[in-house]
Amino acid sequence: MKILGNILGFLLGLALMAVVGFYGYLTAKRFVALFARLDFTVALVTAIATVTVLLAAKAGKSIFAPTRPEPTSSSSVYGRR
């Protein structure tokens, strides 16, 4: 029975990966169509902004969120002990 569950789990995972890949392809195709309609300069600036936002999202940081100062240890605040 465990083998059947493993096979079904594998097939479900494979189906989900196929769906994500298909919609990723459609999204990429749509972005290409969008950039093809734009003027070269506008498309270049838009592409740079898109890559910047995606890299910031991957890093987990927002360019709009305030940053918190790092906590300091007591030795750096009061000098050496």
C-alpha positions as CSV (number, residue, x, y, z in Angstrom):
1,M,0.0,0.0,0.0
2,K,2.9,2.3,0.7
3,I,4.2,1.8,-2.8
4,L,0.9,2.9,-4.3
5,G,0.9,6.0,-2.2
6,N,4.4,6.8,-3.3
7,I,3.5,6.4,-6.9
8,L,0.4,8.6,-6.6
9,G,2.4,11.2,-4.7
10,F,5.0,11.2,-7.5
11,L,2.3,11.5,-10.2
12,L,0.6,14.3,-8.3
13,G,3.9,16.2,-7.9
14,L,4.7,15.7,-11.6
15,A,1.3,17.0,-12.6
16,L,1.7,20.1,-10.4
17,M,5.1,20.8,-11.8
18,A,3.7,20.4,-15.4
19,V,0.9,22.9,-14.6
20,V,3.4,25.4,-13.0
21,G,5.7,25.0,-16.0
22,F,2.8,25.5,-18.5
23,Y,1.6,28.7,-16.8
24,G,5.2,29.9,-16.5
25,Y,5.6,29.5,-20.2
26,L,2.3,31.4,-20.8
27,T,3.5,34.2,-18.5
28,A,6.9,34.5,-20.2
29,K,5.1,34.6,-23.6
30,R,2.9,37.4,-22.4
31,F,5.9,39.4,-21.1
32,V,7.6,39.0,-24.5
33,A,4.5,40.2,-26.2
34,L,4.3,43.2,-23.8
35,F,7.9,44.2,-24.4
36,A,7.6,43.8,-28.1
37,R,4.9,46.5,-28.3
38,L,7.0,49.0,-26.3
39,D,9.6,51.5,-27.6
40,F,13.2,50.1,-27.1
41,T,14.1,52.7,-24.4
42,V,10.8,52.2,-22.5
43,A,11.2,48.4,-22.7
44,L,14.8,48.6,-21.4
45,V,13.8,50.7,-18.4
46,T,10.8,48.5,-17.7
47,A,13.0,45.3,-17.9
48,I,15.5,46.8,-15.5
49,A,12.8,47.8,-13.1
50,T,11.2,44.3,-13.3
51,V,14.5,42.5,-12.7
52,T,15.2,44.9,-9.7
53,V,11.8,44.2,-8.1
54,L,12.2,40.4,-8.7
55,L,15.7,40.3,-7.2
56,A,14.5,42.4,-4.2
57,A,11.6,39.9,-3.7
58,K,14.0,37.0,-3.9
59,A,16.3,38.6,-1.3
60,G,13.3,39.0,1.0
61,K,13.8,42.7,1.4
62,S,11.6,45.6,0.3
63,I,13.0,48.8,-0.9
64,F,10.1,50.6,0.7
65,A,10.1,49.0,4.2
66,P,12.1,50.8,6.9
67,T,15.1,48.9,8.2
68,R,15.7,48.1,11.8
69,P,19.1,48.7,13.4
70,E,21.1,45.7,14.3
71,P,21.2,44.9,18.0
72,T,24.6,45.7,19.5
73,S,26.3,43.9,22.3
74,S,26.9,45.6,25.6
75,S,30.7,45.7,25.1
76,S,30.4,47.8,22.0
77,V,28.1,50.3,23.7
78,Y,30.0,50.8,26.9
79,G,33.5,50.2,25.6
80,R,35.8,47.4,26.6
81,R,35.5,45.8,30.0
